[in-house]
Amino acid sequence: MKLLIIEDEKELAESMVTYLQNESYACEVAYSFSEALDKIETSEYECIALDIMLPGGSGLQLLRELKKNNKSDGVIIISAKNSIDDRISGLRLGADDYLVKPFHLSELAARINAIIRRKIHSGNNIIHFNEISIDTIAKQVAVKKEPVDLTRKEYELLLYFISNQRRVISKNALVAHLWSHEMGSGGNVDFIYTHIKNLRKKLQEKGCGDYIKSLYGMGYKLTDQ
């Protein structure tokens, strides 16, 4: 799951990224209005943590841009201003939640997780796809109620596939969502094949169907068809 942190306080932004990466999120950061605008125009995120006061503009204007372009990214507004007017303005513009500084990073992670559950998983902590179940709180996977021992990246891959089931996903899209922090821009993305191969093997060893299909020249799709 890919997040965007829009925050001009670099120390705070870095602590947010460190904590959220340990919660199995891939994170990108924007420190200014212009940098954030470029990212939201060119990428999609499961959730955006959005500061209102930014160098070069307002976070509320970024929220307007998201909604004008019909983007479905979840948004949690983060601000030092505990103004009811700011809170109402953000929520009316389409923000999903509002968090006032200072805050505990654990609360931020919990709220982001709740937004993603509501938007992608209909509010459920347990996600099912045929005989596969994923506990998004415990970050555990089971096949026919038998636990499957996955690496962090294998877990993230499976969750991303199930969240986008029956959609064709290119290798570049997978890397952008799950490895953007490690990879940066460019580079060979063929390593994704090894991760998917290992994930499929572990699932099938537990008696799971082979649902991750490779589509030549296009990418991958999770489907039971």
C-alpha positions as CSV (number, residue, x, y, z in Angstrom):
1,M,0.0,0.0,0.0
2,K,1.5,3.3,-1.1
3,L,1.1,6.5,1.0
4,L,2.0,10.1,0.3
5,I,3.2,12.3,3.2
6,I,2.7,16.0,2.5
7,E,4.5,17.8,5.4
8,D,7.0,20.7,5.3
9,E,8.5,19.8,8.8
10,K,11.2,17.5,7.6
11,E,11.9,15.9,11.0
12,L,8.2,15.1,11.5
13,A,7.9,13.8,7.9
14,E,10.9,11.5,8.3
15,S,9.6,10.1,11.6
16,M,6.2,9.5,10.0
17,V,7.8,7.7,7.0
18,T,10.0,5.5,9.3
19,Y,7.0,4.5,11.5
20,L,4.7,3.8,8.6
21,Q,7.3,1.8,6.7
22,N,7.6,-0.4,9.7
23,E,3.8,-0.8,9.4
24,S,4.4,-2.3,5.9
25,Y,3.5,0.9,3.9
26,A,5.5,2.3,1.0
27,C,5.8,6.0,1.5
28,E,6.6,9.0,-0.6
29,V,7.2,12.5,0.7
30,A,6.4,16.0,-0.5
31,Y,7.7,19.0,1.4
32,S,6.0,21.9,-0.5
33,F,2.8,22.7,-2.4
34,S,4.4,22.4,-5.8
35,E,6.1,19.1,-5.1
36,A,2.9,17.7,-3.7
37,L,0.9,18.9,-6.7
38,D,3.2,17.1,-9.1
39,K,3.0,13.9,-7.2
40,I,-0.8,13.8,-6.9
41,E,-1.2,14.6,-10.6
42,T,1.1,11.8,-11.7
43,S,0.6,9.0,-9.1
44,E,-2.2,7.4,-7.1
45,Y,-2.0,6.6,-3.4
46,E,-4.1,4.5,-1.0
47,C,-4.0,7.4,1.5
48,I,-2.5,10.9,1.7
49,A,-1.5,12.5,4.9
50,L,-2.0,16.2,4.1
51,D,-0.7,19.2,6.1
52,I,-2.8,22.4,5.6
53,M,0.0,24.9,5.9
54,L,2.6,24.4,3.1
55,P,5.3,26.5,1.5
56,G,3.8,27.8,-1.7
57,G,0.1,27.1,-1.0
58,S,-2.6,25.5,1.0
59,G,-3.2,21.8,1.6
60,L,-6.9,22.6,1.1
61,Q,-6.2,23.6,-2.5
62,L,-4.5,20.3,-3.1
63,L,-7.6,18.6,-1.7
64,R,-9.7,20.6,-4.2
65,E,-7.4,19.4,-7.0
66,L,-7.8,15.8,-6.0
67,K,-11.6,16.1,-6.0
68,K,-11.6,18.1,-9.3
69,N,-9.7,15.3,-11.0
70,N,-12.0,12.6,-9.5
71,K,-9.1,11.0,-7.6
72,S,-10.1,8.4,-5.1
73,D,-7.1,8.6,-2.8
74,G,-8.0,8.6,0.9
75,V,-7.0,11.8,2.7
76,I,-6.3,12.6,6.3
77,I,-5.7,16.2,7.0
78,I,-2.9,17.0,9.5
79,S,-2.5,20.5,10.9
80,A,-1.3,22.3,14.0
81,K,-4.4,24.5,13.7
82,N,-7.1,23.1,15.9
83,S,-9.7,25.3,14.2
84,I,-13.2,24.0,13.7
85,D,-13.4,26.0,10.5
86,D,-10.4,24.3,9.0
87,R,-11.7,20.9,10.1
88,I,-15.1,21.5,8.5
89,S,-13.6,23.0,5.3
90,G,-11.4,19.9,4.9
91,L,-14.2,17.4,5.5
92,R,-16.6,19.3,3.2
93,L,-14.0,19.2,0.5
94,G,-13.8,15.4,0.8
95,A,-11.2,14.6,3.4
96,D,-11.7,11.3,5.2
97,D,-10.3,12.3,8.6
98,Y,-8.6,15.1,10.5
99,L,-5.7,14.8,13.0
100,V,-4.3,17.7,15.0
101,K,-0.6,18.1,15.9
102,P,1.0,16.9,18.1
103,F,-0.2,13.3,17.6
104,H,1.1,9.8,18.3
105,L,2.4,8.0,15.3
106,S,0.5,4.9,16.3
107,E,-2.8,6.9,16.1
108,L,-1.8,8.2,12.6
109,A,-1.2,4.6,11.5
110,A,-4.5,3.4,13.0
111,R,-6.5,6.2,11.2
112,I,-4.7,5.6,7.9
113,N,-5.5,1.9,8.2
114,A,-9.2,2.7,9.0
115,I,-9.4,4.9,5.9
116,I,-8.0,2.2,3.6
117,R,-10.3,-0.4,5.1
118,R,-13.3,1.8,4.4
119,K,-12.3,2.7,0.9
120,I,-10.9,-0.6,-0.4
121,H,-12.1,-3.3,1.9
122,S,-15.6,-2.1,2.9
123,G,-14.5,-1.5,6.5
124,N,-13.4,-5.1,7.1
125,N,-10.2,-6.1,9.0
126,I,-10.4,-9.6,7.5
127,I,-10.3,-9.8,3.7
128,H,-11.3,-13.0,1.9
129,F,-10.6,-14.2,-1.6
130,N,-11.8,-17.8,-2.1
131,E,-9.8,-19.9,0.4
132,I,-7.4,-17.1,1.2
133,S,-7.9,-14.8,4.2
134,I,-5.9,-11.8,5.3
135,D,-6.0,-10.3,8.7
136,T,-4.9,-6.7,7.9
137,I,-4.5,-5.8,11.6
138,A,-2.2,-8.8,12.5
139,K,-0.8,-8.8,9.0
140,Q,-1.3,-12.6,8.8
141,V,-2.4,-14.7,5.8
142,A,-4.1,-18.1,6.0
143,V,-5.2,-20.6,3.3
144,K,-8.1,-22.8,4.4
145,K,-7.4,-21.5,8.0
146,E,-3.8,-22.7,7.8
147,P,-1.3,-19.9,8.4
148,V,1.1,-19.1,5.5
149,D,4.5,-17.8,6.4
150,L,5.1,-14.9,4.0
151,T,7.9,-12.3,3.9
152,R,6.8,-8.6,4.3
153,K,7.0,-8.0,0.5
154,E,5.1,-11.2,-0.3
155,Y,2.4,-10.1,2.1
156,E,2.2,-6.7,0.5
157,L,2.1,-8.2,-2.9
158,L,-0.8,-10.5,-2.0
159,L,-2.8,-7.7,-0.3
160,Y,-2.2,-5.5,-3.4
161,F,-3.4,-8.2,-5.8
162,I,-6.5,-8.9,-3.7
163,S,-7.3,-5.2,-3.4
164,N,-7.0,-5.0,-7.2
165,Q,-8.5,-8.4,-8.1
166,R,-9.4,-9.0,-11.7
167,R,-7.4,-5.9,-12.8
168,V,-4.3,-6.2,-15.0
169,I,-1.4,-4.8,-13.1
170,S,1.9,-4.1,-14.9
171,K,5.3,-4.8,-13.3
172,N,6.0,-1.1,-13.2
173,A,2.8,-0.5,-11.3
174,L,3.7,-3.1,-8.7
175,V,7.2,-1.6,-8.3
176,A,5.7,1.9,-8.0
177,H,3.4,0.8,-5.2
178,L,5.6,-1.5,-3.3
179,W,9.2,-0.7,-4.0
180,S,9.3,3.0,-4.9
181,H,11.2,4.0,-1.8
182,E,13.9,1.4,-2.3
183,M,14.1,1.6,-6.1
184,G,13.8,5.3,-6.8
185,S,13.1,6.0,-10.4
186,G,14.2,3.7,-13.3
187,G,16.0,0.4,-13.0
188,N,15.3,-3.1,-14.0
189,V,12.0,-4.4,-12.6
190,D,12.4,-8.1,-13.5
191,F,13.1,-9.0,-9.9
192,I,9.4,-8.8,-9.3
193,Y,9.1,-12.2,-11.0
194,T,11.0,-13.9,-8.2
195,H,8.8,-12.4,-5.5
196,I,5.6,-13.5,-7.3
197,K,7.0,-16.9,-8.0
198,N,7.8,-17.4,-4.3
199,L,4.4,-16.1,-3.3
200,R,2.5,-18.4,-5.6
201,K,4.6,-21.4,-4.4
202,K,3.9,-20.8,-0.7
203,L,0.2,-20.4,-1.4
204,Q,-0.1,-23.5,-3.5
205,E,1.9,-25.6,-0.9
206,K,-1.0,-24.9,1.5
207,G,-3.6,-26.1,-1.1
208,C,-4.5,-22.7,-2.6
209,G,-5.5,-22.4,-6.2
210,D,-3.1,-20.7,-8.6
211,Y,-4.9,-17.4,-9.0
212,I,-2.1,-15.0,-9.9
213,K,-2.0,-15.1,-13.7
214,S,0.9,-13.8,-15.8
215,L,-0.2,-12.0,-19.0
216,Y,2.6,-11.8,-21.5
217,G,3.6,-8.3,-22.3
218,M,1.0,-6.8,-19.9
219,G,1.7,-7.8,-16.3
220,Y,-0.3,-9.9,-13.8
221,K,-3.9,-10.4,-12.7
222,L,-5.4,-12.1,-9.7
223,T,-8.5,-13.9,-10.8
224,D,-10.4,-17.2,-10.2
225,Q,-11.8,-17.2,-13.8
